[in-house]
């Protein structure tokens, strides 16, 4: 909730973020995808509807710390292996 309030991101934009979208060095988050839902496709990731939806949002120290806490608590990704 803190991340949403401090950045002004829409829930769909927050759900569309990847680790690569969070730039701690430059203290910005890059918004270039969002999570959407339709009856036909279910949930899916899509680019924003307008060009102005693709943007960089500055991060405060407090928001950076919140992102770091979230990332620290995430389960480690298992390697994806294709057999066959």
N, CA, C and O atoms as a Maestro MAE file, in Angstrom:
{
 s_m_m2io_version
 :::
 2.0.0
}

f_m_ct {
 s_m_title
 :::
 protein
 m_atom[336] {
  # First column is atom index #
  i_m_mmod_type
  r_m_x_coord
  r_m_y_coord
  r_m_z_coord
  i_m_residue_number
  s_m_chain_name
  s_m_pdb_residue_name
  s_m_pdb_atom_name
  i_m_atomic_number
  :::
  1 25 0.832 -1.190 0.000 1 A "UNK " " N  " 7
  2 3 0.000 0.000 0.000 1 A "UNK " " CA " 6
  3 2 0.879 1.258 0.000 1 A "UNK " " C  " 6
  4 15 0.575 2.232 -0.688 1 A "UNK " " O  " 8
  5 25 1.955 1.231 0.764 2 A "UNK " " N  " 7
  6 3 2.853 2.389 0.825 2 A "UNK " " CA " 6
  7 2 3.390 2.731 -0.562 2 A "UNK " " C  " 6
  8 15 3.446 3.901 -0.943 2 A "UNK " " O  " 8
  9 25 3.785 1.707 -1.310 3 A "UNK " " N  " 7
  10 3 4.332 1.943 -2.654 3 A "UNK " " CA " 6
  11 2 3.287 2.614 -3.536 3 A "UNK " " C  " 6
  12 15 3.603 3.554 -4.266 3 A "UNK " " O  " 8
  13 25 2.056 2.142 -3.476 4 A "UNK " " N  " 7
  14 3 0.983 2.743 -4.278 4 A "UNK " " CA " 6
  15 2 0.756 4.199 -3.891 4 A "UNK " " C  " 6
  16 15 0.639 5.063 -4.760 4 A "UNK " " O  " 8
  17 25 0.695 4.469 -2.605 5 A "UNK " " N  " 7
  18 3 0.428 5.832 -2.137 5 A "UNK " " CA " 6
  19 2 1.574 6.794 -2.459 5 A "UNK " " C  " 6
  20 15 1.337 7.934 -2.859 5 A "UNK " " O  " 8
  21 25 2.801 6.338 -2.287 6 A "UNK " " N  " 7
  22 3 3.957 7.220 -2.478 6 A "UNK " " CA " 6
  23 2 4.306 7.459 -3.950 6 A "UNK " " C  " 6
  24 15 4.909 8.477 -4.290 6 A "UNK " " O  " 8
  25 25 3.924 6.510 -4.828 7 A "UNK " " N  " 7
  26 3 4.285 6.650 -6.242 7 A "UNK " " CA " 6
  27 2 3.121 7.110 -7.112 7 A "UNK " " C  " 6
  28 15 3.336 7.668 -8.187 7 A "UNK " " O  " 8
  29 25 1.893 6.882 -6.660 8 A "UNK " " N  " 7
  30 3 0.731 7.203 -7.482 8 A "UNK " " CA " 6
  31 2 0.464 6.171 -8.570 8 A "UNK " " C  " 6
  32 15 -0.334 6.412 -9.476 8 A "UNK " " O  " 8
  33 25 1.134 5.015 -8.482 9 A "UNK " " N  " 7
  34 3 0.912 3.962 -9.472 9 A "UNK " " CA " 6
  35 2 -0.497 3.397 -9.348 9 A "UNK " " C  " 6
  36 15 -1.074 3.357 -8.261 9 A "UNK " " O  " 8
  37 25 -1.032 2.967 -10.468 10 A "UNK " " N  " 7
  38 3 -2.284 2.212 -10.458 10 A "UNK " " CA " 6
  39 2 -1.947 0.778 -10.043 10 A "UNK " " C  " 6
  40 15 -0.820 0.323 -10.239 10 A "UNK " " O  " 8
  41 25 -2.911 0.076 -9.476 11 A "UNK " " N  " 7
  42 3 -2.683 -1.308 -9.062 11 A "UNK " " CA " 6
  43 2 -2.230 -2.146 -10.255 11 A "UNK " " C  " 6
  44 15 -1.328 -2.974 -10.125 11 A "UNK " " O  " 8
  45 25 -2.847 -1.936 -11.407 12 A "UNK " " N  " 7
  46 3 -2.474 -2.706 -12.602 12 A "UNK " " CA " 6
  47 2 -1.021 -2.444 -13.005 12 A "UNK " " C  " 6
  48 15 -0.347 -3.346 -13.501 12 A "UNK " " O  " 8
  49 25 -0.536 -1.221 -12.798 13 A "UNK " " N  " 7
  50 3 0.854 -0.890 -13.126 13 A "UNK " " CA " 6
  51 2 1.811 -1.564 -12.145 13 A "UNK " " C  " 6
  52 15 2.845 -2.099 -12.547 13 A "UNK " " O  " 8
  53 25 1.463 -1.537 -10.863 14 A "UNK " " N  " 7
  54 3 2.296 -2.195 -9.858 14 A "UNK " " CA " 6
  55 2 2.386 -3.691 -10.143 14 A "UNK " " C  " 6
  56 15 3.459 -4.284 -10.030 14 A "UNK " " O  " 8
  57 25 1.264 -4.297 -10.510 15 A "UNK " " N  " 7
  58 3 1.243 -5.735 -10.810 15 A "UNK " " CA " 6
  59 2 2.013 -6.070 -12.082 15 A "UNK " " C  " 6
  60 15 2.436 -7.213 -12.259 15 A "UNK " " O  " 8
  61 25 2.202 -5.111 -12.958 16 A "UNK " " N  " 7
  62 3 2.943 -5.334 -14.194 16 A "UNK " " CA " 6
  63 2 4.442 -5.124 -14.071 16 A "UNK " " C  " 6
  64 15 5.170 -5.298 -15.048 16 A "UNK " " O  " 8
  65 25 4.919 -4.752 -12.880 17 A "UNK " " N  " 7
  66 3 6.349 -4.493 -12.693 17 A "UNK " " CA " 6
  67 2 7.160 -5.779 -12.634 17 A "UNK " " C  " 6
  68 15 6.684 -6.817 -12.173 17 A "UNK " " O  " 8
  69 25 8.397 -5.684 -13.113 18 A "UNK " " N  " 7
  70 3 9.385 -6.742 -12.924 18 A "UNK " " CA " 6
  71 2 10.554 -6.142 -12.150 18 A "UNK " " C  " 6
  72 15 10.644 -4.925 -11.994 18 A "UNK " " O  " 8
  73 25 11.433 -6.989 -11.675 19 A "UNK " " N  " 7
  74 3 12.609 -6.513 -10.939 19 A "UNK " " CA " 6
  75 2 13.421 -5.545 -11.800 19 A "UNK " " C  " 6
  76 15 13.981 -4.575 -11.287 19 A "UNK " " O  " 8
  77 25 13.483 -5.805 -13.094 20 A "UNK " " N  " 7
  78 3 14.256 -4.948 -14.003 20 A "UNK " " CA " 6
  79 2 13.665 -3.543 -14.133 20 A "UNK " " C  " 6
  80 15 14.364 -2.621 -14.553 20 A "UNK " " O  " 8
  81 25 12.403 -3.369 -13.783 21 A "UNK " " N  " 7
  82 3 11.756 -2.058 -13.888 21 A "UNK " " CA " 6
  83 2 12.116 -1.117 -12.739 21 A "UNK " " C  " 6
  84 15 11.859 0.084 -12.816 21 A "UNK " " O  " 8
  85 25 12.705 -1.654 -11.686 22 A "UNK " " N  " 7
  86 3 13.041 -0.841 -10.516 22 A "UNK " " CA " 6
  87 2 14.521 -0.470 -10.604 22 A "UNK " " C  " 6
  88 15 15.393 -1.330 -10.479 22 A "UNK " " O  " 8
  89 25 14.789 0.799 -10.816 23 A "UNK " " N  " 7
  90 3 16.152 1.305 -10.985 23 A "UNK " " CA " 6
  91 2 16.565 2.006 -9.690 23 A "UNK " " C  " 6
  92 15 16.309 3.196 -9.503 23 A "UNK " " O  " 8
  93 25 17.209 1.245 -8.801 24 A "UNK " " N  " 7
  94 3 17.608 1.801 -7.511 24 A "UNK " " CA " 6
  95 2 18.693 2.861 -7.672 24 A "UNK " " C  " 6
  96 15 18.723 3.834 -6.918 24 A "UNK " " O  " 8
  97 25 19.574 2.685 -8.639 25 A "UNK " " N  " 7
  98 3 20.673 3.636 -8.844 25 A "UNK " " CA " 6
  99 2 20.141 5.028 -9.183 25 A "UNK " " C  " 6
  100 15 20.596 6.024 -8.620 25 A "UNK " " O  " 8
  101 25 19.182 5.096 -10.098 26 A "UNK " " N  " 7
  102 3 18.626 6.386 -10.519 26 A "UNK " " CA " 6
  103 2 17.351 6.767 -9.764 26 A "UNK " " C  " 6
  104 15 16.748 7.807 -10.027 26 A "UNK " " O  " 8
  105 25 16.955 5.913 -8.828 27 A "UNK " " N  " 7
  106 3 15.798 6.154 -7.953 27 A "UNK " " CA " 6
  107 2 14.511 6.411 -8.735 27 A "UNK " " C  " 6
  108 15 13.777 7.360 -8.463 27 A "UNK " " O  " 8
  109 25 14.256 5.538 -9.715 28 A "UNK " " N  " 7
  110 3 13.015 5.611 -10.493 28 A "UNK " " CA " 6
  111 2 12.475 4.203 -10.708 28 A "UNK " " C  " 6
  112 15 13.205 3.215 -10.621 28 A "UNK " " O  " 8
  113 25 11.187 4.138 -10.989 29 A "UNK " " N  " 7
  114 3 10.572 2.897 -11.434 29 A "UNK " " CA " 6
  115 2 10.051 3.156 -12.843 29 A "UNK " " C  " 6
  116 15 9.440 4.190 -13.112 29 A "UNK " " O  " 8
  117 25 10.299 2.208 -13.731 30 A "UNK " " N  " 7
  118 3 9.924 2.358 -15.133 30 A "UNK " " CA " 6
  119 2 8.590 1.652 -15.355 30 A "UNK " " C  " 6
  120 15 8.473 0.443 -15.155 30 A "UNK " " O  " 8
  121 25 7.599 2.416 -15.765 31 A "UNK " " N  " 7
  122 3 6.269 1.870 -16.030 31 A "UNK " " CA " 6
  123 2 6.152 1.660 -17.534 31 A "UNK " " C  " 6
  124 15 6.062 2.618 -18.302 31 A "UNK " " O  " 8
  125 25 6.154 0.396 -17.941 32 A "UNK " " N  " 7
  126 3 5.996 0.107 -19.366 32 A "UNK " " CA " 6
  127 2 5.059 -1.072 -19.631 32 A "UNK " " C  " 6
  128 15 4.829 -1.440 -20.783 32 A "UNK " " O  " 8
  129 25 4.520 -1.660 -18.563 33 A "UNK " " N  " 7
  130 3 3.541 -2.743 -18.685 33 A "UNK " " CA " 6
  131 2 2.528 -2.635 -17.561 33 A "UNK " " C  " 6
  132 15 2.769 -1.982 -16.546 33 A "UNK " " O  " 8
  133 25 1.392 -3.285 -17.760 34 A "UNK " " N  " 7
  134 3 0.367 -3.351 -16.724 34 A "UNK " " CA " 6
  135 2 -0.335 -4.702 -16.807 34 A "UNK " " C  " 6
  136 15 -0.347 -5.343 -17.858 34 A "UNK " " O  " 8
  137 25 -0.914 -5.124 -15.697 35 A "UNK " " N  " 7
  138 3 -1.670 -6.368 -15.642 35 A "UNK " " CA " 6
  139 2 -3.121 -6.058 -15.957 35 A "UNK " " C  " 6
  140 15 -3.731 -5.196 -15.325 35 A "UNK " " O  " 8
  141 25 -3.670 -6.762 -16.936 36 A "UNK " " N  " 7
  142 3 -5.063 -6.571 -17.333 36 A "UNK " " CA " 6
  143 2 -5.803 -7.899 -17.247 36 A "UNK " " C  " 6
  144 15 -5.186 -8.954 -17.104 36 A "UNK " " O  " 8
  145 25 -7.125 -7.842 -17.335 37 A "UNK " " N  " 7
  146 3 -7.946 -9.055 -17.292 37 A "UNK " " CA " 6
  147 2 -9.083 -8.915 -18.287 37 A "UNK " " C  " 6
  148 15 -9.723 -7.867 -18.381 37 A "UNK " " O  " 8
  149 25 -9.323 -9.986 -19.027 38 A "UNK " " N  " 7
  150 3 -10.472 -10.021 -19.927 38 A "UNK " " CA " 6
  151 2 -11.141 -11.388 -19.801 38 A "UNK " " C  " 6
  152 15 -10.526 -12.350 -19.341 38 A "UNK " " O  " 8
  153 25 -12.389 -11.462 -20.208 39 A "UNK " " N  " 7
  154 3 -13.101 -12.742 -20.157 39 A "UNK " " CA " 6
  155 2 -12.451 -13.763 -21.075 39 A "UNK " " C  " 6
  156 15 -12.380 -14.947 -20.746 39 A "UNK " " O  " 8
  157 25 -11.978 -13.304 -22.226 40 A "UNK " " N  " 7
  158 3 -11.396 -14.205 -23.216 40 A "UNK " " CA " 6
  159 2 -10.007 -14.709 -22.817 40 A "UNK " " C  " 6
  160 15 -9.709 -15.895 -22.959 40 A "UNK " " O  " 8
  161 25 -9.161 -13.806 -22.318 41 A "UNK " " N  " 7
  162 3 -7.764 -14.146 -22.043 41 A "UNK " " CA " 6
  163 2 -7.460 -14.399 -20.578 41 A "UNK " " C  " 6
  164 15 -6.403 -14.946 -20.265 41 A "UNK " " O  " 8
  165 25 -8.334 -14.029 -19.685 42 A "UNK " " N  " 7
  166 3 -7.994 -14.067 -18.267 42 A "UNK " " CA " 6
  167 2 -7.022 -12.933 -17.974 42 A "UNK " " C  " 6
  168 15 -7.131 -11.854 -18.556 42 A "UNK " " O  " 8
  169 25 -6.068 -13.172 -17.069 43 A "UNK " " N  " 7
  170 3 -5.064 -12.153 -16.753 43 A "UNK " " CA " 6
  171 2 -3.946 -12.185 -17.784 43 A "UNK " " C  " 6
  172 15 -3.524 -13.255 -18.222 43 A "UNK " " O  " 8
  173 25 -3.471 -11.005 -18.167 44 A "UNK " " N  " 7
  174 3 -2.364 -10.910 -19.113 44 A "UNK " " CA " 6
  175 2 -1.651 -9.573 -18.930 44 A "UNK " " C  " 6
  176 15 -2.213 -8.618 -18.394 44 A "UNK " " O  " 8
  177 25 -0.402 -9.528 -19.387 45 A "UNK " " N  " 7
  178 3 0.420 -8.317 -19.298 45 A "UNK " " CA " 6
  179 2 0.377 -7.607 -20.646 45 A "UNK " " C  " 6
  180 15 0.514 -8.234 -21.697 45 A "UNK " " O  " 8
  181 25 0.183 -6.287 -20.601 46 A "UNK " " N  " 7
  182 3 0.056 -5.484 -21.821 46 A "UNK " " CA " 6
  183 2 0.729 -4.130 -21.595 46 A "UNK " " C  " 6
  184 15 0.876 -3.686 -20.456 46 A "UNK " " O  " 8
  185 25 1.132 -3.485 -22.673 47 A "UNK " " N  " 7
  186 3 1.661 -2.126 -22.561 47 A "UNK " " CA " 6
  187 2 0.510 -1.179 -22.223 47 A "UNK " " C  " 6
  188 15 -0.647 -1.499 -22.496 47 A "UNK " " O  " 8
  189 25 0.805 -0.023 -21.637 48 A "UNK " " N  " 7
  190 3 -0.257 0.948 -21.338 48 A "UNK " " CA " 6
  191 2 -1.011 1.365 -22.597 48 A "UNK " " C  " 6
  192 15 -0.488 1.280 -23.708 48 A "UNK " " O  " 8
  193 25 -2.234 1.812 -22.406 49 A "UNK " " N  " 7
  194 3 -3.110 2.173 -23.526 49 A "UNK " " CA " 6
  195 2 -2.597 3.378 -24.313 49 A "UNK " " C  " 6
  196 15 -2.804 3.463 -25.523 49 A "UNK " " O  " 8
  197 25 -1.932 4.305 -23.634 50 A "UNK " " N  " 7
  198 3 -1.445 5.515 -24.302 50 A "UNK " " CA " 6
  199 2 0.066 5.655 -24.112 50 A "UNK " " C  " 6
  200 15 0.644 5.044 -23.214 50 A "UNK " " O  " 8
  201 25 0.696 6.458 -24.960 51 A "UNK " " N  " 7
  202 3 2.139 6.696 -24.852 51 A "UNK " " CA " 6
  203 2 2.496 7.361 -23.529 51 A "UNK " " C  " 6
  204 15 3.567 7.115 -22.975 51 A "UNK " " O  " 8
  205 25 1.598 8.205 -23.024 52 A "UNK " " N  " 7
  206 3 1.890 8.891 -21.758 52 A "UNK " " CA " 6
  207 2 1.859 7.927 -20.570 52 A "UNK " " C  " 6
  208 15 2.350 8.258 -19.490 52 A "UNK " " O  " 8
  209 25 1.287 6.742 -20.766 53 A "UNK " " N  " 7
  210 3 1.280 5.730 -19.714 53 A "UNK " " CA " 6
  211 2 2.648 5.105 -19.500 53 A "UNK " " C  " 6
  212 15 2.925 4.559 -18.432 53 A "UNK " " O  " 8
  213 25 3.506 5.182 -20.514 54 A "UNK " " N  " 7
  214 3 4.876 4.685 -20.393 54 A "UNK " " CA " 6
  215 2 5.717 5.831 -19.844 54 A "UNK " " C  " 6
  216 15 5.865 6.871 -20.486 54 A "UNK " " O  " 8
  217 25 6.267 5.626 -18.645 55 A "UNK " " N  " 7
  218 3 6.944 6.742 -17.986 55 A "UNK " " CA " 6
  219 2 7.885 6.239 -16.897 55 A "UNK " " C  " 6
  220 15 7.891 5.054 -16.564 55 A "UNK " " O  " 8
  221 25 8.671 7.147 -16.352 56 A "UNK " " N  " 7
  222 3 9.517 6.875 -15.198 56 A "UNK " " CA " 6
  223 2 8.963 7.660 -14.022 56 A "UNK " " C  " 6
  224 15 8.688 8.856 -14.126 56 A "UNK " " O  " 8
  225 25 8.804 6.970 -12.904 57 A "UNK " " N  " 7
  226 3 8.261 7.597 -11.700 57 A "UNK " " CA " 6
  227 2 9.386 7.682 -10.672 57 A "UNK " " C  " 6
  228 15 10.001 6.665 -10.350 57 A "UNK " " O  " 8
  229 25 9.667 8.886 -10.148 58 A "UNK " " N  " 7
  230 3 10.722 9.022 -9.140 58 A "UNK " " CA " 6
  231 2 10.348 8.298 -7.846 58 A "UNK " " C  " 6
  232 15 9.178 8.223 -7.470 58 A "UNK " " O  " 8
  233 25 11.373 7.768 -7.177 59 A "UNK " " N  " 7
  234 3 11.171 7.041 -5.927 59 A "UNK " " CA " 6
  235 2 11.795 7.801 -4.763 59 A "UNK " " C  " 6
  236 15 12.925 8.281 -4.857 59 A "UNK " " O  " 8
  237 25 11.060 7.905 -3.679 60 A "UNK " " N  " 7
  238 3 11.601 8.486 -2.449 60 A "UNK " " CA " 6
  239 2 12.430 7.420 -1.735 60 A "UNK " " C  " 6
  240 15 12.338 6.237 -2.062 60 A "UNK " " O  " 8
  241 25 13.228 7.833 -0.774 61 A "UNK " " N  " 7
  242 3 14.026 6.895 0.023 61 A "UNK " " CA " 6
  243 2 13.104 5.868 0.687 61 A "UNK " " C  " 6
  244 15 13.413 4.677 0.715 61 A "UNK " " O  " 8
  245 25 11.985 6.328 1.213 62 A "UNK " " N  " 7
  246 3 11.027 5.443 1.887 62 A "UNK " " CA " 6
  247 2 10.461 4.393 0.920 62 A "UNK " " C  " 6
  248 15 10.286 3.232 1.290 62 A "UNK " " O  " 8
  249 25 10.183 4.804 -0.300 63 A "UNK " " N  " 7
  250 3 9.637 3.887 -1.299 63 A "UNK " " CA " 6
  251 2 10.696 2.886 -1.751 63 A "UNK " " C  " 6
  252 15 10.388 1.713 -1.957 63 A "UNK " " O  " 8
  253 25 11.923 3.333 -1.904 64 A "UNK " " N  " 7
  254 3 13.023 2.423 -2.253 64 A "UNK " " CA " 6
  255 2 13.165 1.356 -1.177 64 A "UNK " " C  " 6
  256 15 13.322 0.176 -1.492 64 A "UNK " " O  " 8
  257 25 13.111 1.757 0.083 65 A "UNK " " N  " 7
  258 3 13.219 0.798 1.178 65 A "UNK " " CA " 6
  259 2 12.051 -0.187 1.165 65 A "UNK " " C  " 6
  260 15 12.237 -1.366 1.465 65 A "UNK " " O  " 8
  261 25 10.856 0.281 0.823 66 A "UNK " " N  " 7
  262 3 9.691 -0.606 0.733 66 A "UNK " " CA " 6
  263 2 9.887 -1.634 -0.383 66 A "UNK " " C  " 6
  264 15 9.613 -2.818 -0.190 66 A "UNK " " O  " 8
  265 25 10.359 -1.186 -1.548 67 A "UNK " " N  " 7
  266 3 10.639 -2.117 -2.652 67 A "UNK " " CA " 6
  267 2 11.708 -3.132 -2.236 67 A "UNK " " C  " 6
  268 15 11.588 -4.317 -2.548 67 A "UNK " " O  " 8
  269 25 12.737 -2.684 -1.544 68 A "UNK " " N  " 7
  270 3 13.802 -3.590 -1.114 68 A "UNK " " CA " 6
  271 2 13.272 -4.636 -0.138 68 A "UNK " " C  " 6
  272 15 13.682 -5.795 -0.198 68 A "UNK " " O  " 8
  273 25 12.365 -4.245 0.762 69 A "UNK " " N  " 7
  274 3 11.763 -5.209 1.690 69 A "UNK " " CA " 6
  275 2 10.941 -6.255 0.938 69 A "UNK " " C  " 6
  276 15 11.015 -7.448 1.235 69 A "UNK " " O  " 8
  277 25 10.163 -5.797 -0.031 70 A "UNK " " N  " 7
  278 3 9.347 -6.720 -0.827 70 A "UNK " " CA " 6
  279 2 10.244 -7.702 -1.571 70 A "UNK " " C  " 6
  280 15 9.977 -8.904 -1.582 70 A "UNK " " O  " 8
  281 25 11.299 -7.199 -2.186 71 A "UNK " " N  " 7
  282 3 12.187 -8.056 -2.968 71 A "UNK " " CA " 6
  283 2 12.936 -9.050 -2.081 71 A "UNK " " C  " 6
  284 15 13.202 -10.178 -2.495 71 A "UNK " " O  " 8
  285 25 13.270 -8.636 -0.879 72 A "UNK " " N  " 7
  286 3 13.972 -9.521 0.048 72 A "UNK " " CA " 6
  287 2 13.080 -10.682 0.484 72 A "UNK " " C  " 6
  288 15 13.570 -11.788 0.713 72 A "UNK " " O  " 8
  289 25 11.781 -10.439 0.600 73 A "UNK " " N  " 7
  290 3 10.834 -11.464 1.060 73 A "UNK " " CA " 6
  291 2 10.349 -12.384 -0.058 73 A "UNK " " C  " 6
  292 15 9.741 -13.421 0.211 73 A "UNK " " O  " 8
  293 25 10.614 -12.011 -1.309 74 A "UNK " " N  " 7
  294 3 10.165 -12.840 -2.438 74 A "UNK " " CA " 6
  295 2 10.885 -14.174 -2.432 74 A "UNK " " C  " 6
  296 15 12.071 -14.239 -2.110 74 A "UNK " " O  " 8
  297 25 10.178 -15.247 -2.788 75 A "UNK " " N  " 7
  298 3 10.874 -16.530 -2.920 75 A "UNK " " CA " 6
  299 2 11.855 -16.479 -4.088 75 A "UNK " " C  " 6
  300 15 11.618 -15.804 -5.090 75 A "UNK " " O  " 8
  301 25 12.937 -17.191 -3.942 76 A "UNK " " N  " 7
  302 3 13.937 -17.242 -5.013 76 A "UNK " " CA " 6
  303 2 13.347 -17.988 -6.209 76 A "UNK " " C  " 6
  304 15 12.648 -18.988 -6.046 76 A "UNK " " O  " 8
  305 25 13.633 -17.498 -7.389 77 A "UNK " " N  " 7
  306 3 13.135 -18.134 -8.614 77 A "UNK " " CA " 6
  307 2 13.912 -19.414 -8.881 77 A "UNK " " C  " 6
  308 15 15.136 -19.459 -8.752 77 A "UNK " " O  " 8
  309 25 13.182 -20.440 -9.251 78 A "UNK " " N  " 7
  310 3 13.804 -21.704 -9.630 78 A "UNK " " CA " 6
  311 2 14.226 -21.625 -11.091 78 A "UNK " " C  " 6
  312 15 13.539 -21.002 -11.900 78 A "UNK " " O  " 8
  313 25 15.347 -22.249 -11.436 79 A "UNK " " N  " 7
  314 3 15.754 -22.253 -12.846 79 A "UNK " " CA " 6
  315 2 14.696 -22.954 -13.699 79 A "UNK " " C  " 6
  316 15 14.110 -23.954 -13.285 79 A "UNK " " O  " 8
  317 25 14.469 -22.423 -14.869 80 A "UNK " " N  " 7
  318 3 13.481 -22.984 -15.788 80 A "UNK " " CA " 6
  319 2 14.219 -23.870 -16.780 80 A "UNK " " C  " 6
  320 15 15.061 -23.394 -17.541 80 A "UNK " " O  " 8
  321 25 13.900 -25.158 -16.768 81 A "UNK " " N  " 7
  322 3 14.588 -26.115 -17.629 81 A "UNK " " CA " 6
  323 2 13.583 -26.739 -18.582 81 A "UNK " " C  " 6
  324 15 12.515 -27.190 -18.168 81 A "UNK " " O  " 8
  325 25 13.933 -26.760 -19.856 82 A "UNK " " N  " 7
  326 3 13.094 -27.420 -20.857 82 A "UNK " " CA " 6
  327 2 13.758 -28.737 -21.210 82 A "UNK " " C  " 6
  328 15 14.915 -28.769 -21.631 82 A "UNK " " O  " 8
  329 25 13.022 -29.818 -21.036 83 A "UNK " " N  " 7
  330 3 13.555 -31.146 -21.318 83 A "UNK " " CA " 6
  331 2 12.839 -31.721 -22.526 83 A "UNK " " C  " 6
  332 15 11.616 -31.861 -22.535 83 A "UNK " " O  " 8
  333 25 13.599 -32.041 -23.515 84 A "UNK " " N  " 7
  334 3 12.891 -32.698 -24.579 84 A "UNK " " CA " 6
  335 2 13.301 -32.395 -25.925 84 A "UNK " " C  " 6
  336 15 12.732 -32.928 -26.878 84 A "UNK " " O  " 8
  :::
 }
 m_bond[335] {
  # First column is bond index #
  i_m_from
  i_m_to
  i_m_order
  :::
  1 1 2 1
  2 2 3 1
  3 3 4 2
  4 3 5 1
  5 5 6 1
  6 6 7 1
  7 7 8 2
  8 7 9 1
  9 9 10 1
  10 10 11 1
  11 11 12 2
  12 11 13 1
  13 13 14 1
  14 14 15 1
  15 15 16 2
  16 15 17 1
  17 17 18 1
  18 18 19 1
  19 19 20 2
  20 19 21 1
  21 21 22 1
  22 22 23 1
  23 23 24 2
  24 23 25 1
  25 25 26 1
  26 26 27 1
  27 27 28 2
  28 27 29 1
  29 29 30 1
  30 30 31 1
  31 31 32 2
  32 31 33 1
  33 33 34 1
  34 34 35 1
  35 35 36 2
  36 35 37 1
  37 37 38 1
  38 38 39 1
  39 39 40 2
  40 39 41 1
  41 41 42 1
  42 42 43 1
  43 43 44 2
  44 43 45 1
  45 45 46 1
  46 46 47 1
  47 47 48 2
  48 47 49 1
  49 49 50 1
  50 50 51 1
  51 51 52 2
  52 51 53 1
  53 53 54 1
  54 54 55 1
  55 55 56 2
  56 55 57 1
  57 57 58 1
  58 58 59 1
  59 59 60 2
  60 59 61 1
  61 61 62 1
  62 62 63 1
  63 63 64 2
  64 63 65 1
  65 65 66 1
  66 66 67 1
  67 67 68 2
  68 67 69 1
  69 69 70 1
  70 70 71 1
  71 71 72 2
  72 71 73 1
  73 73 74 1
  74 74 75 1
  75 75 76 2
  76 75 77 1
  77 77 78 1
  78 78 79 1
  79 79 80 2
  80 79 81 1
  81 81 82 1
  82 82 83 1
  83 83 84 2
  84 83 85 1
  85 85 86 1
  86 86 87 1
  87 87 88 2
  88 87 89 1
  89 89 90 1
  90 90 91 1
  91 91 92 2
  92 91 93 1
  93 93 94 1
  94 94 95 1
  95 95 96 2
  96 95 97 1
  97 97 98 1
  98 98 99 1
  99 99 100 2
  100 99 101 1
  101 101 102 1
  102 102 103 1
  103 103 104 2
  104 103 105 1
  105 105 106 1
  106 106 107 1
  107 107 108 2
  108 107 109 1
  109 109 110 1
  110 110 111 1
  111 111 112 2
  112 111 113 1
  113 113 114 1
  114 114 115 1
  115 115 116 2
  116 115 117 1
  117 117 118 1
  118 118 119 1
  119 119 120 2
  120 119 121 1
  121 121 122 1
  122 122 123 1
  123 123 124 2
  124 123 125 1
  125 125 126 1
  126 126 127 1
  127 127 128 2
  128 127 129 1
  129 129 130 1
  130 130 131 1
  131 131 132 2
  132 131 133 1
  133 133 134 1
  134 134 135 1
  135 135 136 2
  136 135 137 1
  137 137 138 1
  138 138 139 1
  139 139 140 2
  140 139 141 1
  141 141 142 1
  142 142 143 1
  143 143 144 2
  144 143 145 1
  145 145 146 1
  146 146 147 1
  147 147 148 2
  148 147 149 1
  149 149 150 1
  150 150 151 1
  151 151 152 2
  152 151 153 1
  153 153 154 1
  154 154 155 1
  155 155 156 2
  156 155 157 1
  157 157 158 1
  158 158 159 1
  159 159 160 2
  160 159 161 1
  161 161 162 1
  162 162 163 1
  163 163 164 2
  164 163 165 1
  165 165 166 1
  166 166 167 1
  167 167 168 2
  168 167 169 1
  169 169 170 1
  170 170 171 1
  171 171 172 2
  172 171 173 1
  173 173 174 1
  174 174 175 1
  175 175 176 2
  176 175 177 1
  177 177 178 1
  178 178 179 1
  179 179 180 2
  180 179 181 1
  181 181 182 1
  182 182 183 1
  183 183 184 2
  184 183 185 1
  185 185 186 1
  186 186 187 1
  187 187 188 2
  188 187 189 1
  189 189 190 1
  190 190 191 1
  191 191 192 2
  192 191 193 1
  193 193 194 1
  194 194 195 1
  195 195 196 2
  196 195 197 1
  197 197 198 1
  198 198 199 1
  199 199 200 2
  200 199 201 1
  201 201 202 1
  202 202 203 1
  203 203 204 2
  204 203 205 1
  205 205 206 1
  206 206 207 1
  207 207 208 2
  208 207 209 1
  209 209 210 1
  210 210 211 1
  211 211 212 2
  212 211 213 1
  213 213 214 1
  214 214 215 1
  215 215 216 2
  216 215 217 1
  217 217 218 1
  218 218 219 1
  219 219 220 2
  220 219 221 1
  221 221 222 1
  222 222 223 1
  223 223 224 2
  224 223 225 1
  225 225 226 1
  226 226 227 1
  227 227 228 2
  228 227 229 1
  229 229 230 1
  230 230 231 1
  231 231 232 2
  232 231 233 1
  233 233 234 1
  234 234 235 1
  235 235 236 2
  236 235 237 1
  237 237 238 1
  238 238 239 1
  239 239 240 2
  240 239 241 1
  241 241 242 1
  242 242 243 1
  243 243 244 2
  244 243 245 1
  245 245 246 1
  246 246 247 1
  247 247 248 2
  248 247 249 1
  249 249 250 1
  250 250 251 1
  251 251 252 2
  252 251 253 1
  253 253 254 1
  254 254 255 1
  255 255 256 2
  256 255 257 1
  257 257 258 1
  258 258 259 1
  259 259 260 2
  260 259 261 1
  261 261 262 1
  262 262 263 1
  263 263 264 2
  264 263 265 1
  265 265 266 1
  266 266 267 1
  267 267 268 2
  268 267 269 1
  269 269 270 1
  270 270 271 1
  271 271 272 2
  272 271 273 1
  273 273 274 1
  274 274 275 1
  275 275 276 2
  276 275 277 1
  277 277 278 1
  278 278 279 1
  279 279 280 2
  280 279 281 1
  281 281 282 1
  282 282 283 1
  283 283 284 2
  284 283 285 1
  285 285 286 1
  286 286 287 1
  287 287 288 2
  288 287 289 1
  289 289 290 1
  290 290 291 1
  291 291 292 2
  292 291 293 1
  293 293 294 1
  294 294 295 1
  295 295 296 2
  296 295 297 1
  297 297 298 1
  298 298 299 1
  299 299 300 2
  300 299 301 1
  301 301 302 1
  302 302 303 1
  303 303 304 2
  304 303 305 1
  305 305 306 1
  306 306 307 1
  307 307 308 2
  308 307 309 1
  309 309 310 1
  310 310 311 1
  311 311 312 2
  312 311 313 1
  313 313 314 1
  314 314 315 1
  315 315 316 2
  316 315 317 1
  317 317 318 1
  318 318 319 1
  319 319 320 2
  320 319 321 1
  321 321 322 1
  322 322 323 1
  323 323 324 2
  324 323 325 1
  325 325 326 1
  326 326 327 1
  327 327 328 2
  328 327 329 1
  329 329 330 1
  330 330 331 1
  331 331 332 2
  332 331 333 1
  333 333 334 1
  334 334 335 1
  335 335 336 2
  :::
 }
}
